[in-house]
Amino acid sequence: VPYLKSEYGKDYDFDAPIPLLNQLFNGLPEAPDHQVVVLSQVLAAEVNIGYEELHNLKVESINGERVTNMKRLVQLVDGCKSEWLSIVLENFQTVVLSAAKARAATPSILEMHCIPCDRSSDLKDV
């Protein structure tokens, strides 16, 4: 609810995308640590050209592995040994990035957008 309010205002229950509202009102956690992970926006950079318009979409999987919370997302991204990072979003929309180029571009993307770090402190030692 706080995220939806910050994105869509006090009338978020009318203005937010239906899949996110459906998850909020009808989704049940599958485990105590289950979280809905949302791609809120794509920060424009050469490495992700073509994906800038994606926003507020539920992340379903990374390289075929289901994303069940932010900790799992970090594990999958950091542990990616494949050449490609394939992120499947709701409605089977897929983002495919070169894993090596994405890792290399991360510091400059963070600096360009004045973001101090790529994850919250609770995800540093995942």
Secondary structure, DSSP 8 states (H G I E B T S, - for coil): -HHHHHHH-TTHHHHS-HHHHHHHHH---SSTT----EE------GGGTT-TT--SEEEEEETTEE--SHHHHHHHHHT--SSEEEEEEGGG-EEEEEHHHHHHHHHHHHHHTT-S-SS-GGGTT-
